[in-house]
Structure formats: structure tokens, C-alpha cells
């Protein structure tokens, strides 16, 4: 066993699926729902040495829309769970609706994740809390077919920028995997350390149809989920301090 492996805990992630839940995402949300079981199976598949890289995961689903248009319905947030059936129920309960015209409130939704409390080291977390940053990796997986607003509103009512959000994510040690259109603002967001961005079409190429095609192809989306599992496996190793 290497010194590096002795200094890390492996296979322990808190995973958040942060999903655009506006009306245009209806078919894509269905595809995610249909494939989530296979995704978890991939996480639990033994490697060549018979080990399970993702051995202690929790997941939760969060849906976002347009904060200015959808009022109290702009954000839908479920608790963390390690039960695959509960994850399926969360996905099934997320309805694609509202949103108005683009852009949507992705940065606001991402900011909300930084406001969740953190458990004490070694403590059992609440279903609405992150595990302590030294007890679990934190991974945020985002699917959207739309552009997003360039600023967000903080808990104090201040207007904040992409750079502010990036700093908050670095402080919270949140790893982001982003499936989104190829737009300049997502390019700015990709300056975040460790962010993985899979551009899905561009706004000029009808990103709604692009993401629909991307997720409706079962073979293609299965490969997406397999790649996602590998990425999360690589992320789910945290320093033991």
C-alpha cells in the first residue's frame, strides 16, 4: 500500500444531482430518472482487484428554475439518502415546469448548496447536512439545457458574481461536474478548480434539442453515467488530517 493511499479515505462521497427543472427539461429529467439505477450499480461495481471504490455514498436531488419568475417554486430540495428507491422517488417527484424565458437561476441554486450545514468530524450528519469535509468528498452533478444569469443573491441580499461563487466552492471543497451548453458564462465557471464541463451543444444550435438527444440515446447516456461514475470514484478520495 502506498503512502498516498494510507493518507486518504476512499469511496465516500456526498453526491448532489442539481437539475434544471424548467419546462424544457421534461424529457431529460425522464432520461436521468430511467438511468439513475444503472449509475448507482456502476458506482457499486467491483474494480479489477475486487474492491468497491464507492462504498459509502449518499445522494440527494435538487431542482432549480428561475428565482424571479417562479417564486417559492424556484428551488426544490430533497434530503440526502443512501437508499436507491428514495433517490428514484426524489427524481420522480421533480416536475419540469416554469422557468419562463432564459436565462435561469443556476448560480443561485449552486450558492444554496454552500449554505447547507456541515456535520462535525466523525459525526452522523443530518439528511440536510453535508458530512464533514474530512469524512466525505462532495460532488455536485449539474444538468441543464439553458444559459444562466451572471449573478446571484446571497443570504444577506447582496449581489454576487461567478468569481464569488468559485471562491465559495473552493472553501467548501465542492467538486462540480457540469453538463451544459457551450456559453461564455459556463466557460467562466469552468475556472473553478477541478470542475469538469461537458459542453452539450451551443445556444446557437438549440441546446434544448442537443441535451434531449444526448440523454435520450440510451447507449450514449449509459456511457455518460459510466464516465460520471469513474469521475466520482476519482473524486471520492479525501485527505485524512
Buried (B, 14 or more C-beta within 10 A) or exposed (E): EEEEEEEBBBBBBBBBBBBBBBBBBEBBBBBBBBBBBBBBEBBBEEEEEEEBBBBBBBBBBBBBBBBEBBEEBBBBBBEBBEEBEBBBBBBEEBBBBBBEEBBBBBBBBBBBBBEBEBBEEEEEBEEEBBBBBEBBBBBBBBBBBBBBBEBBBBEEEEEBEBEBBBBBBEEBBBBBBBBBBBBEBBEBBBEBEBBBBBBBBEBEEBBBEBBBBBBBEEEEBBEBBBBBBEBBBBBBBBEEE
